[in-house]
Amino acid sequence: MDLLPEETPELAKKHGFRSLKLLNVDLEQPLEDKPFGVDYGKLDNGLTYYVRSNSKPKMRAALALVVKAGSVLEEEDERGVAHIVEHLAFNATTKYTNHDIVKFMESIGAEFGACQNAMTSADDTVYELFVPVDKPELLPQAISVLAEFSSEIRVSAEDLEKERGAVMEEYRGSRNANGRMQDSHWALMMAGSKYAERLPIGTEKVIRTVSAATVKHFYKKWYHLQHMALIAVGDFPNSESVVELIRTYFGQKSSADEPPGILRFPVPSHDEPRFSCFIESEAAGSAVMISCKVPAQELKTIKDYRDLLVESMFLLALNQRLFKVSRRRDPPFHSCSAASDNLVNPIKAYILTSSCKENGIIEALEAMLTELARIHLHGFSEREISIVRALLLSGIESAYLERDQIQSTSLRDEYVQHFLCNEPVVGIEFEAQLHKSLLPSISAAEVATYARKFSTTCNCVIKAIEPQSTVTLDDLKNTVAKVTSLEEGESISAWDEEQVPEEIVTIKPNSGSVDQQQEYADINVTELILSNGMRVCYKCTDFLDDQVLISGYSYGGLSELSEPDYVSCSMGSTIAGELGKFGHKPSVLMDMLAGKRAEVGTKLGPYMRTFSADCSPTDLETALQLVYQLFMTNVEPREEEVKKVMEMAEEAVRAQERDPYTAFENRVREINYGNSYFFRPIRISDLKKVDAYKACEYFSNCFKDPSTFTVVVVGNLDLATACPLILQYLGGIPKPPVPILQFSRDDLNGLPFTFPDNIIREIVRKPMVEAQCSVQLCFPVELKNGAMIEEIHFVGFLSKLLETKMIQVLRFKHGQIYSAGVSVFLGGNKPSRTGDVRGDISINFSCDPSMSSTLVELALDEVLHLQNEGPSDEDISTILEIEQRAHENGLQENYHWLERIIRSYQSRVYSGDLGTSFQIQEEARLKVRTSLTPSTSKSALQRILPFPCRKKYTVVILMPQTTCFQLLKSYFWESFPNSKYAVAIAGLTILSVALWRSSRSRT
């Protein structure tokens, strides 16, 4: 059964995938050891290098220094030291001091941030840089930085003390509900091996007390050039010159001693399954995990590659079944999926995970085991195998078509795996030939044998996760025994397949026509007004050969609803998605789309309703058919499906009520935006009032009238094919006789909120398993009509300035945070052409609870300093460079152009001429860039934020529940923001409380 689109001579000529020759396969043929397409070798000192020229993106390079040294090598008193070394690398080296490396990265537009530049795992550490190479000095300097990391990281007591706070905050951030669940499962999977007690983040004791000497000892012992690789992939004129740079900066480096051997730490097998019931009071819900460990198999021969394809087919086929089970009328779980994962160097795991309703653990586990047993007994059908074969062929076809447009970061990551795991890199052309040659010979019976990898008899871990205990270990064991007995008695029936229609659109629409056409040559865009009133704008690009993006919007969203209708209608998208908003049930549509790369999503926003699609050029018709179906479908609620959706929604609300961070975010919204129905969190009592008929009717009406929609299409379009399809499936959407949800942008209702006029400082205290602290400092923003376009660009630059300065001050100067973020919200007013724009700018970070109030003051001091003194020239240069580099990268991406075109349509300066609006937007950006100086930035900060900033702001801090004394102390902080008065009054009160206690103890 061929589910791929029928080939045409034009497609074969253009793409060539279908005309790729099949291989005469010898399964024992070894795969090439040497990686494909790369200059690969070793220096005399043992360093391995990989260099490849690649022009995607232009004038950029992706670099990595890979070290075969991770946390598993640590001794007991070193737990966390591998990760600390990674942190210290960016602080100082022999050549670079005082965070010069971070300054260099920011000066060239390569942002520094959490998890962006390095990663430590159990087996290795990888440092990554993504840098521009349009100036001759940048690549040598970037390689010089990585060379310093290899042997010249400075480890002094002072350096270590400065970085402890950041590492400790990263540790604290990992101790949330997800972190605890992951750590617990890791320990259970790795029990009996050194890996079980060597999580990369380490222990709090070591982070707080480890000496510089211990850190230096680990670094000097394990960072050896023979265990390192330098990878460089980028837009280079040639690879030879880059190899010479590597020789220049690494060639003279040497490691102190003979390299230690690469140690292997076995993970013991176990003949009996391990069971666990993990209670996590802050968990988002109940879940079940089945994890089965097997030895990791190296890819050495074509037979090994074929086995990998069989595994991929099995996991895809199993996941398709599990999705369909989750869409039944009374499903045993909300969702369930299977995957494989290389856990550590010698071990691979097959993992089956489900999320389920409260008190639903046993039902979910039984269903998971039953589906595996069903495959053991009955296998997969030929149709199921045809579907997953088509999915794999579709994926490799897309990769093949874009083989000359692969991102440099993706190629870099391939070479990282080659160095660490000996994973072959054979080139996409050869992989495409292998797929085409091997997939047809893989049978349904062969795929079904992989279900035995999920063996519950040995090397298996079965774990239940719940917010509160409802099951026991015996319950889990008895469930396994029950399903095993059913399988042995062959009492499990075969899979019952659903009927799948042949066509997404049963009756093809008559094509519409073009009433108006406008060319905007400066931006290579064409605009059509179709006969049904829909505006369609398209731009042809060659950034990716296998991508077309579609986005459509219409004014008028949830802000137009009254409070009684809001909750019901806001659930419309969720309910419609479960019922089938494209005219077919989701489980059926999944099979209909097999082998096609076409995804369509919808969103109901405050001011607009939107749809978006991502597809390949060959599947453009499928994507447009889905959009057509969206407009033609009247979603009708069915009791069983609606009941399932509402049960899942209630579970989500209960999970949010358990989560301290959700309570924190809800309180932030309530303080900043008021307690209006639009910003208020949905409660269980609200869900009880949801009218499913009203929700479905509203959703259907949101996508009914084509004359209200503007649709933008960007990508690799063959206009001879694309234009007739646009006319048929977009132009063929009938215009209703009476307008439906037709709004003028100038008449929309704004969101009902007013930022507080006074200073508000509040601490939100919630029960926590482990102490966490999150801070949000928020300033109101109101941009006046006039130079609005420039002001919005100023907000963008200033938010990046504030983020950069917060990291500099709170992390690098005071060493108290791991990262900081600055977010902008400008959606407080309707998107009219004349009104002012309201919103806010928020600074957020996590920290030690005891330091939160101090860091808030430091943050306010820094904002005030910027308002009074302005940023430095270096600060301005940094944010200009970051913005320019991001802009240059965006110009090579379809998503960037799609967003800019939509933004030009939605701009307040748009009055019917897209080209003019686009030009005004770009001129405003360039004007702000040109004018940005310390002085103009200072003025903008005074103009856009409250000045001085301390006169109006809100700050909300999430803290763990604590003692009465600490509650009293926090009361004074909230009530008396002036720290001198707070300290004085708190001191008097503490004295009186102490005297009261003393008098009470004497009676």
VOPA-837766 format. One record per residue (C-alpha): residue in three letters; x, y, z. Coordinates in steps of 0.5 Angstrom, whole numbers, plus 2048, in hexadecimal, padded with zeros to 3 digits. Layout:
N
ALAXYZ/...
***
This chain:
1003
MET800800800/ASP8038067FE/LEU80180C802/LEU8068117FF/PRO8048167F9/GLU8048147F2/GLU80A8167EF/THR80A81A7E9/PRO81081C7E4/GLU8108237E7/LEU8118207EE/ALA81681B7EC/LYS81A8207E8/LYS81A8257ED/HIS81B8217F3/GLY81E81A7F1/PHE81C8167F7/ARG8188127F3/SER81D8107EE/LEU82380F7F3/LYS8258087F1/LEU8248027F6/LEU82A7FF7F9/ASN82C7F77F8/VAL82D7F7800/ASP8327F2803/LEU82F7F280A/GLU8367F080D/GLN8397F6809/PRO83D7FB80F/LEU83B80280F/GLU84080780E/ASP844809814/LYS84680F811/PRO841815812/PHE83E81780B/GLY83F81E808/VAL84482180E/ASP84B82280E/TYR84D81D814/GLY85481C817/LYS85881C81E/LEU85D821820/ASP86481E823/ASN86282082A/GLY85C81B829/LEU856820827/THR85181E822/TYR84E82381E/TYR848823819/VAL847829814/ARG84282A80F/SER84083080A/ASN83883180A/SER835837808/LYS82E83680D/PRO82E83C810/LYS83284080C/MET83884380F/ARG83883F815/ALA83B83A819/ALA83983481E/LEU83F832822/ALA84082D828/LEU84582A82C/VAL84382382E/VAL846820835/LYS846819837/ALA84581B83E/GLY83F81B842/SER83C81A849/VAL83D813849/LEU84481484A/GLU843818850/GLU845815857/GLU84181685D/ASP84481C85F/GLU84381F858/ARG83C81E856/GLY83A824852/VAL841826850/ALA841824849/HIS83B829848/ILE83F82E84D/VAL84582E848/GLU84082F842/HIS83D836846/LEU844838847/ALA846838840/PHE84283E83E/ASN845842844/ALA84C842843/THR85283E840/THR85984083F/LYS858845839/TYR85184783B/THR84F84A842/ASN84984D845/HIS84484A841/ASP84884D83A/ILE845846837/VAL83E848838/LYS83F84F836/PHE84284D82F/MET83C84982E/GLU83784E82F/SER83C85382B/ILE83B84F825/GLY83484D826/ALA834846829/GLU83084782F/PHE832843836/GLY82D84083A/ALA82A83A83E/CYS82C83483A/GLN82E837834/ASN835836833/ALA837830837/MET83482A83A/THR83782483F/SER83481D83F/ALA836817842/ASP83B81583D/ASP83E81B83A/THR83E823839/VAL83C827833/TYR83E82F832/GLU83A83282C/LEU83B839829/PHE83783B823/VAL83B841820/PRO83B84681A/VAL840845815/ASP83F84B811/LYS84684F814/PRO84C84B814/GLU84E84C81B/LEU84884881E/LEU84984181C/PRO85084181F/GLN84E844825/ALA84883F826/ILE84D839825/SER85283D82A/VAL84D83D82F/LEU84B83582E/ALA85383482E/GLU853837835/PHE84D833838/SER85182D836/SER85782E83B/GLU85783583D/ILE851836842/ARG85383A848/VAL85183784E/SER85283B854/ALA84F83C85B/GLU84C843859/ASP849840852/LEU84683A856/GLU84383F85B/LYS840843855/GLU83D83E852/ARG83A83A858/GLY83383E858/ALA83283D850/VAL833835851/MET82F835857/GLU829838854/GLU82A83384E/TYR82A82E853/ARG824831857/GLY820832850/SER82182A84F/ARG81D828856/ASN81682A853/ALA811824852/ASN81482284B/GLY81B82284E/ARG81981E854/MET81581984F/GLN81B81884A/ASP820817850/SER81C812853/HIS81B80E84C/TRP82380F84B/ALA82580C851/LEU820806850/MET822805849/MET82A80584B/ALA829802852/GLY8307FE853/SER83480284F/LYS838808850/TYR83380C84B/ALA82E80C850/GLU832811855/ARG835815850/LEU83081A84D/PRO83381F84A/ILE83082584E/GLY834822854/THR83282385C/GLU83182985F/LYS836827864/VAL83C82785F/ILE83982D85B/ARG839831862/THR84082F865/VAL84482C85F/SER84B82F85F/ALA84F832859/ALA85482C85A/THR84F827859/VAL84C82A853/LYS85382B850/HIS855824851/PHE84F82184D/TYR850826847/LYS857825847/LYS85681D847/TRP85181C842/TYR85182283D/HIS85681F839/LEU857821831/GLN85781982F/HIS850819832/MET84D81F82E/ALA84B821828/LEU84A828825/ILE844829820/ALA84382F81B/VAL83E82F816/GLY83C835812/ASP83C83A80C/PHE84483980B/PRO84783B804/ASN84B834805/SER84C82F80B/GLU85482F80A/SER85483680D/VAL850834813/VAL85482E814/GLU85A833815/LEU85783781A/ILE85683181E/ARG85D82F81D/THR85F83681F/TYR85B837826/PHE85B82F828/GLY86182D825/GLN86683082A/LYS86182D830/SER863827834/SER86082383A/ALA864823840/ASP86481B841/GLU86381583D/PRO85C81483B/PRO858810840/GLY85480A83C/ILE84D80B83B/LEU849808840/ARG843804840/PHE83E803845/PRO8397FD844/VAL8327FD846/PRO8307F7849/SER82A7F3846/HIS8257F084B/ASP8217EA84A/GLU81A7ED84D/PRO8177F384B/ARG8177F9850/PHE8117FC852/SER810803855/CYS80A808858/PHE80D80F858/ILE80981485C/GLU80A81B859/SER80582085C/GLU807825857/ALA806821851/ALA80282384B/GLY7FE81D84B/SER7FF81584C/ALA803811847/VAL80680A846/MET80D808843/ILE80F802840/SER81780283F/CYS81A7FC83C/LYS8227FC83C/VAL8267F9836/PRO82D7F9834/ALA82E7FF82F/GLN8307FC828/GLU835800824/LEU83480181D/LYS8397FD819/THR8367FA813/ILE8307FB80E/LYS82C7F6812/ASP82D7FA819/TYR82A800815/ARG8247FB812/ASP8237F981A/LEU82380181B/LEU81D802816/VAL8197FC819/GLU81A7FF820/SER81780681D/MET812802819/PHE8107FF820/LEU810805824/LEU80C80981F/ALA80680381E/LEU806802826/ASN80580A827/GLN80080A821/ARG7FC805825/LEU7FD80882C/PHE7FA80F829/LYS7F480B826/VAL7F380882D/SER7F380F831/ARG7EE81182C/ARG7E980C82E/ARG7E280E831/ASP7E580C838/PRO7EC80B837/PRO7F180883D/PHE7F680E83C/HIS7F681583A/SER7FC814835/CYS80180E834/SER80880E830/ALA80E80982F/ALA81580B82E/SER81C80982E/ASP82280D831/ASN82980B832/LEU82980D83A/VAL83180C83B/ASN837809837/PRO835802837/ILE82E802838/LYS827803834/ALA820803837/TYR81A802834/ILE815807838/LEU80D807838/THR80A80D83B/SER80380E83C/SER7FF814840/CYS7F8812843/LYS7F3814848/GLU7F381484F/ASN7F280D852/GLY7F380B84B/ILE7FA80884B/ILE7F880084B/GLU7F3801845/ALA7F9805841/LEU7FE800843/GLU7FA7FA841/ALA7F87FE83A/MET7FF7FF839/LEU8017F883A/THR7FB7F5837/GLU7FD7F9830/LEU8047F6831/ALA8017EF832/ARG7FC7F082C/ILE8027F1827/HIS8067EB82A/LEU8007E7828/HIS7FD7EA822/GLY8037EF81F/PHE8017F581B/SER7FD7F5815/GLU8007F680E/ARG7FC7FD80E/GLU7FF7FF814/ILE8067FD811/SER80580180B/ILE80380780F/VAL809807813/ARG80D80580D/ALA80A80B809/LEU80C81080F/LEU81380E80F/LEU81480F808/SER811815808/GLY81681880D/ILE81C81580A/GLU819818803/SER81881F807/ALA82081E809/TYR82281D803/LEU81F8227FF/GLU822827804/ARG829824804/ASP82C82A802/GLN82882E807/ILE82A82B80D/GLN82B82F813/SER83382F815/THR83082E81D/SER82D82781A/LEU833825817/ARG83882781D/ASP833823821/GLU83481D81D/TYR83C81D81D/VAL83B81E825/GLN837817825/HIS83D814820/PHE842816825/LEU83F81482B/CYS83B80E829/ASN83E80C823/GLU83780D81F/PRO83980D818/VAL838813813/VAL83681080C/GLY833816809/ILE82C817808/GLU82C815800/PHE82F80E803/GLU82A80E808/ALA82480F803/GLN82680A7FF/LEU826805805/HIS81F807807/LYS81D806800/SER8207FF7FF/LEU81F7FC806/LEU8187FF808/PRO8147FB803/SER8177F4806/ILE8157F580D/SER80F7F180F/ALA80A7F2814/ALA80C7EC817/GLU8137EE818/VAL8117F581B/ALA80C7F2820/THR8127EE823/TYR8157F4826/ALA80F7F482B/ARG8137EF82F/LYS8187F5830/PHE8137F7835/SER8147F183A/THR8117F1841/THR8157EB843/CYS81C7EE843/ASN8207F5843/CYS8197F8844/VAL8177FE848/ILE80F7FF849/LYS80E80684D/ALA80780984F/ILE808811850/GLU802814854/PRO80081A858/GLN7FE81685E/SER7FE80F85F/THR7F880A85C/VAL7FC80485A/THR8017FF85D/LEU8077FB85A/ASP8037F585A/ASP7FE7F8856/LEU8037F9851/LYS8067F2851/ASN7FF7EF851/THR7FD7F384B/VAL8037F1847/ALA8017EA849/LYS7FA7EB847/VAL7FC7ED840/THR8027E883F/SER7FC7E2841/LEU7F87E583C/GLU7FD7E5837/GLU7FF7DE838/GLY7F87DC838/GLU7F77DF831/SER7F17E3834/ILE7F37EA831/SER7EF7EB82A/ALA7F37EE824/TRP7F37F5822/ASP7EC7F8820/GLU7EE7FD81A/GLU7EA803818/GLN7E7805812/VAL7EB80A80E/PRO7E880E809/GLU7EC80F802/GLU7EC817802/ILE7EC81C807/VAL7E7820802/THR7E281C7FF/ILE7DF8217FB/LYS7E48267F8/PRO7E282D7F8/ASN7E18317F1/SER7E78367F1/GLY7E683D7F2/SER7E98437EE/VAL7EE8497EF/ASP7EA84F7F0/GLN7F18537F1/GLN7F88527F1/GLN7FE8577F3/GLU8058567F3/TYR80A8587F8/ALA8118587F4/ASP81585B7FA/ILE8138557FE/ASN8128507F9/VAL80B84F7FB/THR80484E7F7/GLU7FD84F7FA/LEU7F784D7F8/ILE7F084E7FA/LEU7EB8487F8/SER7E48487F6/ASN7E28467FD/GLY7E584C800/MET7EB848803/ARG7F284C802/VAL7F8847801/CYS7FF84A800/TYR8058457FE/LYS80C8467FE/CYS8118417FA/THR81783F7FE/ASP81D83A7FD/PHE81F839804/LEU81C832805/ASP81A82E7FF/ASP81582A803/GLN81282F807/VAL80B834806/LEU80883880C/ILE80183A80C/SER7FE83F811/GLY7F7842811/TYR7F4847816/SER7ED84B817/TYR7EC85081C/GLY7E784F821/GLY7E984A827/LEU7E784882E/SER7E784F830/GLU7E185082D/LEU7DD84B831/SER7D984D838/GLU7DB84A83E/PRO7D684483E/ASP7D8842837/TYR7DF843838/VAL7E183C83C/SER7DD838837/CYS7DF83B831/SER7E783B833/MET7E6833834/GLY7E483382C/SER7EB832829/THR7EC82C82E/ILE7E582982D/ALA7E5829826/GLY7EC827825/GLU7EA820829/LEU7E4820825/GLY7E782181E/LYS7E782881C/PHE7E9826815/GLY7E3821814/HIS7E781B816/LYS7E881881D/PRO7EF81981E/SER7F181281F/VAL7EE811818/LEU7F2817815/MET7F8815817/ASP7F880F813/MET7F581380D/LEU7FB81880E/ALA80081280E/GLY806813809/LYS80481A809/ARG80882080C/ALA80282580D/GLU800828814/VAL7FB82D815/GLY7F983081C/THR7F483581F/LYS7F483A824/LEU7EF83F827/GLY7F284582A/PRO7F084B82E/TYR7EF850827/MET7F084B822/ARG7EF843820/THR7F484081B/PHE7F683A818/SER7FD838816/ALA800832812/ASP80782F810/CYS80882B80A/SER80C828805/PRO80B82B7FE/THR8098247FB/ASP803824801/LEU80182B800/GLU7FA8287FD/THR7F9824804/ALA7FB82A808/LEU7F682F804/GLN7F1829804/LEU7F182980C/VAL7F083180C/TYR7EA830807/GLN7E782B80C/LEU7E882F812/PHE7E483480F/MET7DF82F80C/THR7DE82B813/ASN7D982C818/VAL7DB82981E/GLU7D6826822/PRO7D7823829/ARG7D681C82B/GLU7D581B832/GLU7DA815833/GLU7E0819830/VAL7DE820834/LYS7DE81C83A/LYS7E581A839/VAL7E7821837/MET7E482483D/GLU7E781E842/MET7EE82083F/ALA7ED827840/GLU7EB826847/GLU7F1822848/ALA7F5828845/VAL7F282D84A/ARG7F3828850/ALA7FB82784E/GLN7FB82F84E/GLU7F8830855/ARG7FE82B857/ASP80382F853/PRO806835857/TYR809838851/THR80283884E/ALA7FF83B854/PHE805840854/GLU80384284D/ASN7FC84384E/ARG7FD848854/VAL80284C84F/ARG7FC84C84A/GLU7F784E84F/ILE7FC854852/ASN7FE85784B/TYR7F7856847/GLY7F285584D/ASN7ED85084E/SER7E9850847/TYR7E784A844/PHE7EB84A83F/PHE7F284A843/ARG7EF845849/PRO7F183E849/ILE7EC839847/ARG7E983584D/ILE7E582F84E/SER7DF83384F/ASP7E0836848/LEU7E1830844/LYS7DA82D847/LYS7D7833844/VAL7DA83283D/ASP7D4831837/ALA7D782C832/TYR7D282E82D/LYS7D483682E/ALA7DB83482E/CYS7DB830827/GLU7D6835824/TYR7DB83B825/PHE7E1837823/SER7DD83581C/ASN7DB83C81B/CYS7E283F81D/PHE7E583B816/LYS7DF83C812/ASP7DF84380E/PRO7E5843809/SER7E484A808/THR7E684C80E/PHE7ED84980E/THR7F484B80B/VAL7F884580A/VAL800845809/VAL80483F805/VAL80B83F805/GLY81083A803/ASN8128367FD/LEU80C8377F8/ASP80C8347F1/LEU8068397EF/ALA8048357E9/THR8028307EE/ALA8008347F4/CYS7FC83A7F1/PRO7F78357EF/LEU7F68327F5/ILE7F68387F9/LEU7F083A7F5/GLN7ED8337F5/TYR7ED8327FD/LEU7EE839800/GLY7EA83D7FA/GLY7E58377FA/ILE7E3838801/PRO7DB83B801/LYS7DA842803/PRO7D4842808/PRO7CE846806/VAL7CE84A80C/PRO7D584C80F/ILE7D7848815/LEU7DC84B81B/GLN7DE850817/PHE7E185681B/SER7E585C819/ARG7EC85C81D/ASP7EA86381F/ASP7E4861823/LEU7E785B827/ASN7E685B82E/GLY7ED85C832/LEU7EE857837/PRO7EB85983E/PHE7F185B842/THR7F5861846/PHE7FC860849/PRO7FC862850/ASP7FD86A851/ASN801868857/ILE807864859/ILE80585D85B/ARG80A85885E/GLU808851860/ILE80A84B862/VAL806844860/ARG80883F865/LYS806838863/PRO807831865/MET80D82E862/VAL811827862/GLU81882B861/ALA819833862/GLN81883685C/CYS81883E85A/SER816842854/VAL815849853/GLN81284D84E/LEU81385584E/CYS80E85984A/PHE80D860847/PRO807863843/VAL80886583C/GLU80486A838/LEU80686C831/LYS80387282F/ASN800872827/GLY805876823/ALA80C873822/MET80986D824/ILE80D86881F/GLU81386B822/GLU81186A829/ILE80F863828/HIS816862825/PHE81986682B/VAL816861830/GLY81985B82C/PHE82085E82D/LEU81F860834/SER81C859836/LYS823856834/LEU82785B837/LEU82385A83E/GLU82485383D/THR82C85383C/LYS82D858842/MET829854847/ILE82D84E845/GLN833852845/VAL83185584C/LEU82E84F850/ARG83284984D/PHE83984C84B/LYS83A851850/HIS83684E856/GLY836847854/GLN82F846857/ILE82B843851/TYR82B83E84B/SER828842846/ALA823848845/GLY81D84A840/VAL81A85083D/SER81384F83A/VAL80E854837/PHE807854836/LEU80485A832/GLY7FD857831/GLY7F985B836/ASN7F585F831/LYS7F185D82B/PRO7F685D824/SER7F3864822/ARG7F686981D/THR7F686E822/GLY7F686C829/ASP7FB86C82E/VAL7FF865830/ARG7FF863837/GLY80285D83A/ASP80885C83E/ILE81085A83E/SER811854843/ILE818852846/ASN81884B849/PHE81D84684C/SER81E841851/CYS822841857/ASP82483F85F/PRO81D841863/SER821844868/MET825849862/SER81E84B85F/SER81D852862/THR824854861/LEU82485285A/VAL81E856859/GLU82185C85B/LEU82785B857/ALA82385A851/LEU81F860852/ASP826864854/GLU82886284D/VAL822864849/LEU82286B84D/HIS82A86B84B/LEU82886A844/GLN82386F844/ASN827874847/GLU82E873844/GLY82C86F83E/PRO83086983C/SER837869839/ASP839869832/GLU83B862833/ASP834860835/ILE83186382F/SER83686082B/THR83485982D/ILE82D85A82D/LEU82E85C826/GLU832857824/ILE82D851827/GLU827855823/GLN82B85581C/ARG82E84E81D/ALA82784B81E/HIS82484F819/GLU82984D814/ASN827846816/GLY820847815/LEU82184A80E/GLN82284280C/GLU81C83F80F/ASN81583E80D/TYR812840814/HIS816846814/TRP81384980E/LEU80C84680F/GLU80C84A816/ARG80E850813/ILE80985080D/ILE80384F812/ARG806854817/SER806859811/TYR7FF857810/GLN7FD858817/SER80185F818/ARG7FD86581A/VAL800868814/TYR7FD86380F/SER7F886680B/GLY7F7862805/ASP7FE862802/LEU80385C805/GLY80985F802/THR809865805/SER80786280C/PHE80D85E80B/GLN812863809/ILE80F86880F/GLN811862814/GLU818861811/GLU819868811/ALA817869818/ARG81C86381A/LEU821866817/LYS82086D81A/VAL82086A821/ARG82686781F/THR82A86D81D/SER827871822/LEU82986C828/THR82E86F82D/PRO82F870834/SER82B876834/THR826874830/SER82586E834/LYS82587183A/SER81F876838/ALA81B870835/LEU81C86C83C/GLN81987383F/ARG81487383A/ILE81186C839/LEU81286A841/PRO81086E847/PHE815873849/PRO81887284D/CYS81686B84D/ARG81586A854/LYS80F86E854/LYS80B869851/TYR80C861850/THR80A85B853/VAL80E855856/VAL80B84E857/ILE81084985B/LEU80E84285B/MET81183F862/PRO810838866/GLN80B83986C/THR80F83A872/THR80F83C879/CYS80B84187D/PHE81184587E/GLN813845876/LEU80C847874/LEU80C84D879/LYS81384F876/SER81084F86F/TYR80A853871/PHE80F859872/TRP81285886C/GLU80B858868/SER80985E86C/PHE80F86286D/PRO813862866/ASN818867869/SER81D86286C/LYS81F867872/TYR818868875/ALA817860874/VAL81D85E878/ALA81B86387D/ILE81486187E/ALA81685A87D/GLY81B85A883/LEU81685E888/THR811858886/ILE816852887/LEU81885588E/SER811856890/VAL80F84F88E/ALA81684C891/LEU813850898/TRP80C84D897/ARG80F846896/SER81484789C/SER80E8498A0/ARG80A84389E/SER80F83E8A0/ARG8108418A7/THR80883F8A9/
***
